[in-house]
Amino acid sequence: MYGAFSFKAHHMRCIQLEYFSHILTWKSPSDTPTSAPSSSYQPSSSSAPTFPFVFGESFVTDTDLGLELSSGLSARLIALSGRPVKYSNGKESSRSFHYYIDAAGVVSLPDGGYVYMSNSEDDGPNGGVFGLYFDRNGDLVKYKALLTGTTWNCGGGLTPWNTWISCEEHSTGQCWQVDPDPSSDRHSSPQITRLGGRDGGQYESVRNPDRPVFFVTEDHEAGALRRFEADGNGWNSLHSGGKTTYLQFLDGSRFQWTTSESAGRSSAYRYYQNAEGISYIDGVLYFTVKTTKSLFILDLDKMTYTRESTGASLEGKGSFASQPDQIVLTENKKYIYFAEEGGWSPGVYVRDREGSYFTIFQGISQGRFQNDETVGIALSPDRRKLYAGMQESGVLFEISRDDGKAFE
């Protein structure tokens, strides 16, 4: 673990909450939960879920992992910061799993496997991006560094050409493009993009629609949400040309895109200080604001927006009462997945199309994860595995449905 000095420096620059850390005892990954979880309710019939099932109707408690999970889900620990990664064949990585895990993404690989890419929000030069590689059977086979020598790599996002954008969160931070495919010519050559602008900043997350238009949030009280319209497609489109504009809210729930960065920053300071996670689908842009615990929903065609309080309409078990962070919107558009920063029981939650919120899992209230931060939400390509972790504790979990079906 790291000393108080390095963490306080990080706290001052990135406007993070204070946390305490807890080291879990390492246990080799298995195909079953760490122990048989105890149920917080007595069902009248089998608790095996049917498809679809509702998250958060009841909990099962895994005391070994320190989690309360929505009934019908199981979790296993697959990586722990500072320890070698245990591979499915019983071997382990030569490199220890990175500290301060943060945003993550998954892409399929040409060999039929996939890679889980994870940022490290560690002090420079210990930040970066690291990859957990899975084969076509879902077995964990490799862990390696993809980007090193950077600082406080916080948010990020995927591109349509299956690369990862990793954003540094400090005053001169930039957004890096990383190619996780070992067969690619650019695999060993990460590169700074134009998404962060000339001077850089405390960038949080990147999301792109179907055409090469990227949206970037900035975790700062005057961090303007920026839109980058690329001139083309592919790797090179993020390294030359393009046009950047900034989100500016107007009266009457309207907004516009302005070329004035100062106007964008003034709007951010007034309406959406410290923007965090962001996602896009079908002409609608979603982003979270942690200072007001809000979700903004922008209709990019009508140029109007709405705002709601995250977790206010939570149904079933759990409590989404702390700050919203990263978000992931699934392709079938049924749920938005939310990470949470701080609180007695930080967790992962979903919002359905009607605006109701439900709990997937959370830390046991006032347990080992109190005041921690859930991070790294991503789904495997077949959506049968959900990955998420706790940043300060340095744990990464793999969540699956007991009925073997895909997450929606």
Secondary structure as GFF3:
##gff-version 3
##sequence-region A 1 408
A	DSSP	alpha_helix	4	14	.	.	.	ID=ss1
A	DSSP	beta_strand	38	39	.	.	.	ID=ss2
A	DSSP	beta_strand	59	62	.	.	.	ID=ss3
A	DSSP	beta_strand	67	70	.	.	.	ID=ss4
A	DSSP	beta_strand	73	80	.	.	.	ID=ss5
A	DSSP	beta_strand	84	86	.	.	.	ID=ss6
A	DSSP	beta_strand	92	96	.	.	.	ID=ss7
A	DSSP	beta_strand	101	108	.	.	.	ID=ss8
A	DSSP	beta_strand	114	120	.	.	.	ID=ss9
A	DSSP	beta_strand	127	134	.	.	.	ID=ss10
A	DSSP	beta_strand	140	150	.	.	.	ID=ss11
A	DSSP	beta_strand	153	158	.	.	.	ID=ss12
A	DSSP	beta_strand	164	168	.	.	.	ID=ss13
A	DSSP	beta_strand	175	178	.	.	.	ID=ss14
A	DSSP	beta_strand	191	192	.	.	.	ID=ss15
A	DSSP	beta_strand	203	207	.	.	.	ID=ss16
A	DSSP	beta_strand	213	218	.	.	.	ID=ss17
A	DSSP	beta_strand	226	229	.	.	.	ID=ss18
A	DSSP	three_ten_helix	235	238	.	.	.	ID=ss19
A	DSSP	beta_strand	243	249	.	.	.	ID=ss20
A	DSSP	beta_strand	255	258	.	.	.	ID=ss21
A	DSSP	alpha_helix	261	271	.	.	.	ID=ss22
A	DSSP	beta_strand	275	281	.	.	.	ID=ss23
A	DSSP	beta_strand	284	289	.	.	.	ID=ss24
A	DSSP	beta_strand	294	299	.	.	.	ID=ss25
A	DSSP	beta_strand	304	309	.	.	.	ID=ss26
A	DSSP	beta_strand	323	329	.	.	.	ID=ss27
A	DSSP	beta_strand	336	341	.	.	.	ID=ss28
A	DSSP	beta_strand	347	351	.	.	.	ID=ss29
A	DSSP	beta_strand	357	363	.	.	.	ID=ss30
A	DSSP	beta_strand	374	379	.	.	.	ID=ss31
A	DSSP	beta_strand	386	390	.	.	.	ID=ss32
A	DSSP	beta_strand	395	401	.	.	.	ID=ss33
###
